[in-house]
Amino acid sequence: MSVSEFPTPVTKQATATDDLPASSDRRRVSAQNGAPSGETRHRQRGDIEGLRAIAVALVVLYHAGVPFLPGGYVGVDIFLVISGFLITSQLVSELERTGSVSLTRFYARRAKRLLPAVATVLIVSAALTRFFIPKTQWEAVGGDIVGSALYVVNWRFAARSVDYLAEGTAPSPVQHFWSLAVEEQYYVVWPLLIILAALVARMLRRRAKPLVWTLLLLVAVPSVVYSVIATAHSPESAFFVTPTRVWELAIGAGLALSVSQCARLPRVWAIVLGWAGVVCIAASALVFSSETAWPGYNAALPTLGTAAVIAAGCSTLRRGPELVLGTAPFRWVGGLSYSLYLWHWPLLVAATAHWDGTLTVGHGLLVALVSVIPAWLTHRLIENPLRYSAAVSGSPRLALSLGANFTFVGVVAGMAILLGVTSSTAAAGGPARQAPGAAVLAADPRDDPAGAPPDHVEYMVPDPLQATKDLPDAYADGCHQNADDAKVLSCTYGDPNSKIRVAAAGDSKIAQWLPALQLLATQNNWRLTIFTKSGCTLTSAKTMKTDGTKQPYTSCAEWNSRLLPYLINTEKPDYVITSQVSSSAIDTDGRTTPGAMVAGLRKSWSALTRAGMRVIVLADNPDPGMEVYECVAKNPDRLSACAFDRDKAWSAAPIQKRAAAGMAHVSVVDLHDAICPTARCSPVIGNVLVYRQGSHLTATYVKTLTPRLAKALPKAGLRAKFDAAAVSGPTS
């Protein structure tokens, strides 16, 4: 089992628990009984403690790789409802008692409850990153830790989730902090709305609770609508962003406003309602999977199930779910749930990195079990002492100061990782150096010893720590379309007024050739226009998303339906150059087959050639099946460990050649041997790192292939010449 987090809903997590134990208005017991000054302890509701236990158990077991809980990620939704109920209960109780809400006391409680444990885990996560995570990921992880400390990291992950360049990146050890960020952002706004309701009620001389209900609905209803729409349109980012989750917290808030009504439920109906809620939760964990778009309307099942359990507990605890949820083991795990949630994921990520990216279910369960130890220690030695400290509880200013200091510590932990990347890059980089790359290879590069994997090189460009930034200009220029949108974007290079019109169209595999095509466009006075979209082949076939979700790539089909007429009727290029990573498409029976891709390619290419264009297909390069740049960074003195077998490397080239066979005005250009000359494909050729993310070539290496591309294109009908002396940089 490979630990992977969130391609779409593949990895979902739980959120933090709340400030205080659960309580219903009907059973609230004012029991100072030794409680710290300024903080009233309430009778715990065993069913809610048990719900916490279920939520964290689902998440931990899911992340450990337990196969029979494909929807274990619903634990996050359970926690959000619980948190919305408990925190709103506190706020409404204070509002009814005092007529307003003290923001200072509210945020002081949050600070002393959450931030000490958070800072502890962030420090340890930074240390684990140093020892276990590849240095190529330090920059991203350092930023993640800073974002986690500031409770904004969910937006960072949302942006990364739709960034094609981030695909293949290992999960962050603090990826689970996204849910904490969602919750805290909600609690920046929600108390302010309650205060607003109190002020308006005072002005109108009305009760505040109806106005609170109104504001809650104004927040929740748009959130539900947005969640459904965003999840259908962009499930990757919808999973992380706050607006798609607010309604789940609002369900809990609505329960808090309805405690007295829930308490009047007939006991029999309350018992039925409570157990029905448990069934809904269980069904969610067993039926939903990584292929389920989330949250959207699917999240209604676990959230309403959780709401049903909480509502039932307001009326009766006898014979209801508390019979099980209120037992000692459930209550113990529930009390530990916040710390256990914080600790389990960083340890799983570190263990996965230690075992070379693969974690068996057995190892996953062992790590999950071990995580109980630091969770218990944190709970006993950090959380509770500060949470129930008389000095801290009696001084909101001290609590806020304490929280600010812990936040600062978390930020420093992230900055330390970022500085580590900067110092490593500076030490390794030195003055900018040119490297020959593919120029060291013979004219016929097949089996050229110069392309054999070395163990060590004197220098290398790009630095593997910066490989993910060695990109074609299409990304920075804003003309590479993301996976969600279907609008056709383009950039034009070379001579915009040239009569030789060349279009490059397809997915990131044609985008990777842009550095060489740009040089050729400049020297040959082409008008070069590029049209690319993440993971989207230029084909008339319906394809699947390339993110592992096994969902139809509808935006790709729409993009193709717009691009093909545009090329034929508006752009009217003389040549269309294309490439791709996908080798299969959806056939008429709904199956994914290579034949469907061949048929789709031939249909699109035929439409272009009938319009008078020539189609040039750049054969897909070998896929190493690993992150070469990470391996190189880890093995600078044993680079041969990062080589891979040429004959076993996957590529879409056979499908491209099969589609082109027999087609007039369609040619295939194959530079495979200049990318992998020997039986073992080398990670570095001519002091140039060959690969960045996945099977993508670095922009630097593509530039060194320019002379070979210039020699091959005339055979496909496109006149091209190249003078390396006229270009500065690694192209000769």
MITI-797634 format. One record per residue (C-alpha): z, y, x; residue in three letters. Coordinates in steps of 0.1 Angstrom, whole numbers, padded with zeros to 4 digits, always signed. Example, Ala and Ser with C-alpha at 12.3 -4.5 7.8 and 13.67 -1.06 7.14 Angstrom:
+0078-0045+0123ala
+0071-0011+0137ser
//
This chain:
+0000+0000+0000met
-0011+0033+0014ser
+0011+0063+0005val
-0013+0088-0010ser
-0004+0118-0031glu
-0024+0134-0058phe
-0061+0130-0055pro
-0059+0136-0093thr
-0028+0122-0109pro
-0025+0094-0084val
+0007+0108-0072thr
+0030+0125-0095lys
+0066+0133-0089gln
+0100+0141-0105ala
+0116+0175-0105thr
+0151+0187-0097ala
+0179+0181-0119thr
+0199+0209-0134asp
+0230+0229-0127asp
+0256+0212-0148leu
+0262+0179-0165pro
+0246+0175-0200ala
+0265+0186-0230ser
+0258+0192-0267ser
+0272+0221-0285asp
+0288+0197-0309arg
+0307+0178-0282arg
+0314+0206-0257arg
+0348+0204-0243val
+0362+0235-0227ser
+0381+0218-0199ala
+0390+0239-0171gln
+0411+0209-0159asn
+0408+0219-0123gly
+0373+0232-0126ala
+0365+0260-0102pro
+0371+0295-0113ser
+0342+0309-0132gly
+0326+0276-0139glu
+0334+0255-0170thr
+0328+0218-0168arg
+0315+0201-0199his
+0317+0165-0211arg
+0288+0146-0197gln
+0264+0130-0220arg
+0258+0095-0207gly
+0224+0092-0223asp
+0212+0122-0204ile
+0227+0109-0171glu
+0209+0077-0178gly
+0176+0095-0185leu
+0179+0111-0151arg
+0184+0076-0136ala
+0153+0063-0154ile
+0133+0093-0143ala
+0141+0091-0106val
+0138+0053-0106ala
+0103+0055-0121leu
+0092+0080-0095val
+0108+0063-0065val
+0095+0028-0075leu
+0060+0043-0082tyr
+0059+0059-0048his
+0072+0027-0032ala
+0040+0010-0045gly
+0055-0012-0073val
+0024-0024-0091pro
+0038-0029-0126phe
+0047+0008-0130leu
+0012+0024-0128pro
+0025+0054-0148gly
+0058+0059-0130gly
+0049+0094-0123tyr
+0060+0103-0158val
+0094+0107-0143gly
+0085+0143-0137val
+0079+0150-0173asp
+0113+0134-0182ile
+0130+0157-0158phe
+0113+0188-0170leu
+0124+0182-0206val
+0160+0175-0195ile
+0161+0206-0173ser
+0147+0227-0201gly
+0174+0214-0225phe
+0203+0218-0201leu
+0195+0252-0186ile
+0186+0267-0220thr
+0218+0253-0234ser
+0237+0273-0208gln
+0217+0305-0214leu
+0220+0303-0252val
+0257+0295-0250ser
+0263+0326-0228glu
+0241+0347-0251leu
+0261+0336-0282glu
+0294+0341-0264arg
+0288+0375-0247thr
+0257+0389-0265gly
+0237+0388-0233ser
+0229+0368-0201val
+0240+0376-0166ser
+0211+0371-0143leu
+0234+0374-0113thr
+0256+0346-0125arg
+0226+0325-0136phe
+0208+0327-0102tyr
+0240+0323-0083ala
+0245+0290-0101arg
+0210+0279-0093arg
+0213+0290-0056ala
+0245+0271-0049lys
+0233+0240-0069arg
+0199+0236-0054leu
+0193+0255-0021leu
+0218+0238+0003pro
+0203+0203-0003ala
+0168+0217-0002val
+0173+0234+0031ala
+0188+0202+0045thr
+0158+0181+0035val
+0133+0207+0047leu
+0150+0207+0082ile
+0148+0169+0083val
+0112+0169+0070ser
+0103+0193+0098ala
+0119+0169+0123ala
+0101+0139+0108leu
+0069+0158+0111thr
+0074+0164+0148arg
+0081+0127+0154phe
+0058+0109+0130phe
+0031+0131+0115ile
-0001+0136+0135pro
-0002+0169+0152lys
-0035+0177+0134thr
-0015+0180+0102gln
+0013+0202+0116trp
-0003+0235+0105glu
-0007+0223+0069ala
+0028+0208+0068val
+0044+0239+0084gly
+0029+0260+0057gly
+0040+0235+0030asp
+0076+0237+0042ile
+0076+0275+0041val
+0060+0274+0006gly
+0087+0248-0005ser
+0115+0270+0007ala
+0101+0299-0013leu
+0093+0277-0043tyr
+0056+0286-0044val
+0042+0254-0028val
+0028+0241-0061asn
+0001+0267-0060trp
-0007+0258-0024arg
-0012+0222-0034phe
-0033+0232-0064ala
-0056+0251-0041ala
-0058+0222-0017arg
-0065+0197-0045ser
-0098+0213-0052val
-0107+0219-0016asp
-0132+0193-0006tyr
-0124+0200+0030leu
-0089+0188+0024ala
-0099+0154+0012glu
-0087+0126+0034gly
-0058+0146+0045thr
-0026+0126+0045ala
+0001+0136+0020pro
+0026+0162+0030ser
+0062+0151+0035pro
+0072+0179+0012val
+0045+0173-0014gln
+0072+0165-0040his
+0086+0200-0039phe
+0057+0211-0062trp
+0078+0202-0092ser
+0108+0221-0080leu
+0086+0252-0076ala
+0073+0248-0112val
+0108+0247-0125glu
+0121+0276-0106glu
+0091+0298-0115gln
+0098+0290-0151tyr
+0134+0301-0146tyr
+0124+0334-0132val
+0108+0343-0165val
+0128+0324-0192trp
+0161+0342-0187pro
+0143+0375-0188leu
+0128+0366-0221leu
+0162+0357-0235ile
+0176+0390-0224ile
+0146+0407-0240leu
+0154+0389-0273ala
+0190+0400-0271ala
+0180+0436-0266leu
+0155+0436-0294val
+0180+0418-0317ala
+0207+0444-0309arg
+0182+0472-0317met
+0172+0456-0349leu
+0207+0444-0357arg
+0195+0409-0362arg
+0205+0375-0348arg
+0190+0368-0314ala
+0182+0331-0318lys
+0152+0336-0341pro
+0138+0360-0316leu
+0144+0335-0288val
+0125+0310-0309trp
+0096+0334-0313thr
+0094+0341-0276leu
+0096+0304-0268leu
+0067+0296-0291leu
+0047+0325-0275leu
+0052+0308-0242val
+0049+0271-0252ala
+0018+0272-0275val
-0006+0288-0249pro
+0008+0265-0223ser
-0001+0234-0244val
-0036+0247-0251val
-0041+0256-0214tyr
-0028+0223-0203ser
-0052+0203-0224val
-0082+0225-0214ile
-0073+0227-0177ala
-0066+0190-0175thr
-0100+0181-0190ala
-0118+0207-0168his
-0099+0204-0135ser
-0073+0177-0135pro
-0067+0180-0098glu
-0053+0215-0099ser
-0040+0213-0134ala
-0015+0187-0122phe
+0003+0213-0100phe
+0000+0247-0116val
+0029+0261-0136thr
+0011+0271-0168pro
+0002+0235-0176thr
+0038+0224-0173arg
+0057+0252-0191val
+0054+0235-0225trp
+0073+0205-0212glu
+0103+0227-0202leu
+0099+0245-0235ala
+0104+0212-0254ile
+0138+0209-0238gly
+0145+0246-0245ala
+0136+0241-0282gly
+0160+0212-0284leu
+0188+0234-0270ala
+0181+0259-0297leu
+0182+0231-0323ser
+0214+0213-0313val
+0232+0220-0346ser
+0202+0207-0366gln
+0200+0176-0344cys
+0237+0170-0348ala
+0232+0167-0386arg
+0207+0138-0383leu
+0218+0108-0403pro
+0233+0083-0379arg
+0209+0055-0387val
+0179+0077-0382trp
+0193+0091-0350ala
+0197+0055-0337ile
+0161+0047-0346val
+0149+0079-0331leu
+0167+0074-0298gly
+0154+0039-0293trp
+0119+0049-0303ala
+0121+0076-0275gly
+0131+0049-0250val
+0101+0028-0261val
+0078+0059-0256cys
+0091+0064-0221ile
+0087+0027-0212ala
+0052+0026-0227ala
+0042+0057-0207ser
+0053+0041-0174ala
+0035+0008-0182leu
+0003+0020-0198val
-0007+0052-0180phe
-0021+0050-0145ser
-0037+0070-0117ser
-0069+0072-0137glu
-0052+0090-0166thr
-0059+0127-0166ala
-0026+0145-0164trp
-0007+0164-0178pro
-0027+0174-0209gly
-0021+0158-0242tyr
-0012+0124-0225asn
+0021+0140-0213ala
+0032+0143-0249ala
+0043+0106-0250leu
+0070+0107-0223pro
+0081+0143-0231thr
+0085+0137-0268leu
+0101+0104-0260gly
+0126+0121-0239thr
+0132+0148-0265ala
+0138+0120-0291ala
+0165+0104-0269val
+0182+0138-0263ile
+0180+0148-0300ala
+0194+0114-0312ala
+0223+0118-0288gly
+0233+0151-0304cys
+0240+0131-0336ser
+0253+0097-0324thr
+0261+0080-0292leu
+0272+0047-0308arg
+0245+0020-0309arg
+0220+0045-0296gly
+0204+0045-0261pro
+0237+0055-0245glu
+0248+0019-0250leu
+0226+0012-0219val
+0220+0047-0204leu
+0257+0055-0205gly
+0268+0025-0184thr
+0283+0031-0150ala
+0252+0021-0129pro
+0229+0044-0148phe
+0254+0073-0147arg
+0258+0068-0109trp
+0221+0069-0102val
+0217+0098-0126gly
+0243+0118-0108gly
+0225+0111-0075leu
+0190+0117-0089ser
+0185+0152-0074tyr
+0193+0141-0039ser
+0175+0108-0042leu
+0144+0127-0054tyr
+0146+0150-0025leu
+0150+0123+0002trp
+0128+0094-0008his
+0094+0110-0003trp
+0097+0124+0032pro
+0110+0091+0044leu
+0081+0072+0027leu
+0056+0096+0043val
+0072+0092+0077ala
+0073+0054+0074ala
+0037+0053+0063thr
+0027+0074+0094ala
+0048+0050+0116his
+0029+0020+0102trp
-0005+0036+0108asp
-0011+0048+0073gly
-0003+0016+0054thr
+0030+0007+0037leu
+0034-0027+0020thr
+0054-0028-0013val
+0082-0046+0006gly
+0084-0019+0032his
+0081+0008+0005gly
+0110-0007-0014leu
+0131-0009+0018leu
+0125+0027+0026val
+0133+0037-0010ala
+0166+0017-0007leu
+0174+0033+0026val
+0169+0068+0011ser
+0199+0063-0011val
+0221+0067+0020ile
+0211+0103+0030pro
+0210+0111-0007ala
+0246+0100-0012trp
+0257+0118+0019leu
+0240+0150+0008thr
+0254+0147-0027his
+0290+0142-0014arg
+0291+0164+0016leu
+0268+0193+0008ile
+0259+0195-0029glu
+0293+0190-0046asn
+0315+0208-0021pro
+0295+0240-0024leu
+0288+0235-0061arg
+0324+0232-0070tyr
+0338+0255-0043ser
+0363+0280-0059ala
+0353+0307-0034ala
+0316+0303-0040val
+0319+0299-0078ser
+0342+0329-0080gly
+0317+0352-0062ser
+0281+0353-0075pro
+0273+0376-0046arg
+0286+0350-0021leu
+0266+0323-0039ala
+0234+0344-0038leu
+0240+0352-0001ser
+0245+0316+0006leu
+0213+0307-0012gly
+0193+0333+0007ala
+0206+0320+0040asn
+0196+0285+0031phe
+0162+0297+0020thr
+0158+0315+0054phe
+0167+0282+0072val
+0140+0264+0053gly
+0114+0291+0062val
+0124+0289+0098val
+0120+0251+0098ala
+0084+0255+0086gly
+0077+0283+0110met
+0089+0261+0139ala
+0062+0235+0130ile
+0035+0263+0128leu
+0046+0277+0162leu
+0044+0242+0176gly
+0007+0240+0166val
+0000+0274+0180thr
+0016+0266+0214ser
-0001+0232+0216ser
-0035+0247+0208thr
-0031+0275+0233ala
-0020+0251+0260ala
-0049+0228+0255ala
-0076+0254+0248gly
-0078+0278+0277gly
-0110+0297+0281pro
-0138+0288+0257ala
-0160+0261+0272arg
-0195+0249+0264gln
-0202+0212+0262ala
-0236+0194+0262pro
-0227+0170+0233gly
-0258+0150+0223ala
-0278+0166+0252ala
-0263+0140+0276val
-0282+0113+0258leu
-0316+0100+0268ala
-0347+0108+0247ala
-0343+0074+0232asp
-0305+0073+0228pro
-0301+0037+0216arg
-0277+0019+0239asp
-0275+0048+0263asp
-0243+0044+0284pro
-0237+0081+0282ala
-0229+0076+0246gly
-0204+0048+0252ala
-0167+0055+0243pro
-0148+0070+0272pro
-0110+0067+0276asp
-0106+0102+0288his
-0125+0134+0291val
-0117+0165+0312glu
-0121+0188+0282tyr
-0132+0186+0246met
-0147+0209+0220val
-0136+0215+0194pro
-0099+0208+0201asp
-0090+0180+0177pro
-0061+0202+0164leu
-0088+0226+0152gln
-0114+0201+0141ala
-0110+0208+0104thr
-0120+0244+0111lys
-0152+0235+0129asp
-0173+0239+0098leu
-0208+0250+0087pro
-0210+0286+0075asp
-0216+0276+0039ala
-0179+0274+0033tyr
-0169+0307+0047ala
-0200+0323+0031asp
-0189+0311-0003gly
-0220+0292-0012cys
-0206+0257-0013his
-0196+0248-0049gln
-0163+0231-0056asn
-0159+0198-0075ala
-0150+0215-0108asp
-0176+0241-0114asp
-0212+0236-0122ala
-0226+0270-0114lys
-0254+0269-0088val
-0244+0289-0057leu
-0267+0296-0028ser
-0270+0314+0005cys
-0301+0323+0024thr
-0305+0322+0061tyr
-0334+0329+0085gly
-0362+0352+0074asp
-0357+0360+0037pro
-0393+0372+0034asn
-0409+0342+0051ser
-0437+0323+0035lys
-0422+0291+0047ile
-0395+0283+0021arg
-0370+0256+0029val
-0342+0245+0006ala
-0313+0223+0016ala
-0296+0207-0014ala
-0270+0181-0021gly
-0234+0174-0012asp
-0214+0181+0020ser
-0235+0157+0039lys
-0264+0181+0038ile
-0241+0211+0043ala
-0229+0196+0076gln
-0265+0200+0090trp
-0265+0237+0083leu
-0256+0248+0119pro
-0288+0230+0132ala
-0309+0242+0102leu
-0298+0278+0107gln
-0310+0277+0144leu
-0343+0262+0134leu
-0347+0287+0105ala
-0342+0316+0129thr
-0366+0304+0156gln
-0393+0292+0132asn
-0390+0321+0107asn
-0381+0300+0077trp
-0365+0312+0046arg
-0337+0287+0044leu
-0317+0285+0012thr
-0288+0261+0008ile
-0275+0247-0025phe
-0245+0224-0021thr
-0217+0211-0042lys
-0187+0189-0032ser
-0194+0152-0035gly
-0225+0158-0056cys
-0258+0141-0047thr
-0291+0157-0056leu
-0300+0130-0082thr
-0308+0126-0119ser
-0284+0097-0121ala
-0249+0101-0135lys
-0224+0096-0107thr
-0187+0090-0103met
-0162+0114-0088lys
-0156+0108-0051thr
-0119+0115-0053asp
-0109+0079-0063gly
-0102+0086-0099thr
-0131+0065-0112lys
-0141+0092-0136gln
-0177+0103-0144pro
-0186+0134-0124tyr
-0197+0155-0153thr
-0199+0188-0135ser
-0222+0172-0109cys
-0246+0161-0137ala
-0245+0196-0151glu
-0251+0211-0117trp
-0281+0189-0111asn
-0295+0197-0146ser
-0294+0234-0136arg
-0305+0231-0099leu
-0336+0210-0104leu
-0353+0234-0129pro
-0342+0263-0106tyr
-0359+0248-0076leu
-0391+0240-0095ile
-0394+0272-0115asn
-0376+0299-0096thr
-0369+0291-0059glu
-0402+0271-0054lys
-0395+0260-0018pro
-0422+0242+0002asp
-0396+0217+0015tyr
-0364+0203+0001val
-0341+0187+0027ile
-0313+0166+0013thr
-0286+0141+0022ser
-0257+0124+0006gln
-0225+0103+0009val
-0227+0084-0024ser
-0246+0051-0026ser
-0242+0042-0063ser
-0244+0057-0098ala
-0237+0047-0134ile
-0264+0026-0150asp
-0273+0023-0187thr
-0246-0004-0192asp
-0219+0018-0178gly
-0216-0001-0145arg
-0217+0016-0111thr
-0246+0002-0091thr
-0268+0010-0061pro
-0299+0005-0083gly
-0289+0033-0106ala
-0286+0056-0076met
-0320+0046-0063val
-0336+0053-0097ala
-0319+0086-0100gly
-0330+0097-0065leu
-0366+0087-0071arg
-0366+0106-0105lys
-0354+0138-0089ser
-0376+0136-0058trp
-0406+0128-0080ser
-0400+0159-0100ala
-0399+0180-0068leu
-0430+0164-0053thr
-0450+0168-0085arg
-0442+0205-0082ala
-0459+0206-0048gly
-0428+0202-0026met
-0421+0178+0003arg
-0388+0161+0003val
-0371+0154+0036ile
-0341+0130+0035val
-0316+0132+0064leu
-0302+0097+0067ala
-0265+0096+0062asp
-0245+0091+0094asn
-0220+0062+0100pro
-0186+0064+0084asp
-0158+0057+0108pro
-0134+0046+0081gly
-0106+0066+0096met
-0098+0102+0106glu
-0113+0103+0141val
-0099+0137+0150tyr
-0064+0126+0142glu
-0068+0095+0163cys
-0082+0115+0192val
-0053+0139+0190ala
-0029+0110+0191lys
-0047+0091+0220asn
-0061+0118+0243pro
-0060+0094+0273asp
-0073+0063+0254arg
-0102+0077+0234leu
-0118+0043+0231ser
-0090+0034+0207ala
-0108+0057+0183cys
-0142+0041+0185ala
-0156+0019+0157phe
-0182-0008+0153asp
-0217+0005+0146arg
-0228-0026+0127asp
-0197-0025+0104lys
-0198+0013+0097ala
-0207+0021+0061trp
-0235+0046+0053ser
-0256+0057+0024ala
-0287+0055+0046ala
-0299+0021+0034pro
-0299+0034-0002ile
-0318+0066+0008gln
-0344+0046+0026lys
-0347+0022-0003arg
-0353+0051-0027ala
-0378+0068-0004ala
-0399+0036+0002ala
-0434+0040-0011gly
-0429+0076-0023met
-0456+0101-0014ala
-0444+0133+0003his
-0409+0119+0008val
-0398+0112+0044ser
-0366+0100+0060val
-0353+0115+0092val
-0328+0092+0109asp
-0307+0105+0138leu
-0283+0076+0136his
-0288+0066+0173asp
-0280+0101+0185ala
-0247+0100+0166ile
-0237+0064+0174cys
-0258+0053+0205pro
-0239+0021+0214thr
-0224-0009+0196ala
-0191+0010+0195arg
-0195+0045+0181cys
-0178+0070+0204ser
-0154+0097+0190pro
-0165+0120+0218val
-0200+0124+0233ile
-0208+0149+0260gly
-0173+0164+0257asn
-0179+0172+0221val
-0158+0157+0193leu
-0182+0140+0169val
-0163+0138+0137tyr
-0140+0160+0116arg
-0128+0149+0081gln
-0139+0115+0071gly
-0175+0108+0080ser
-0184+0145+0084his
-0198+0157+0118leu
-0183+0187+0135thr
-0205+0218+0134ala
-0204+0218+0172thr
-0219+0183+0175tyr
-0245+0191+0149val
-0256+0221+0169lys
-0262+0198+0199thr
-0285+0177+0177leu
-0308+0206+0170thr
-0334+0197+0196pro
-0336+0162+0182arg
-0339+0174+0146leu
-0366+0199+0157ala
-0386+0170+0172lys
-0382+0148+0141ala
-0390+0173+0114leu
-0427+0177+0122pro
-0432+0140+0116lys
-0419+0146+0081ala
-0444+0175+0076gly
-0422+0205+0085leu
-0433+0225+0115arg
-0403+0231+0138ala
-0398+0241+0174lys
-0367+0248+0193phe
-0360+0268+0225asp
-0325+0260+0237ala
-0327+0287+0264ala
-0328+0313+0236ala
-0295+0302+0222val
-0261+0306+0236ser
-0237+0278+0229gly
-0236+0240+0230pro
-0272+0232+0219thr
-0289+0221+0251ser
//
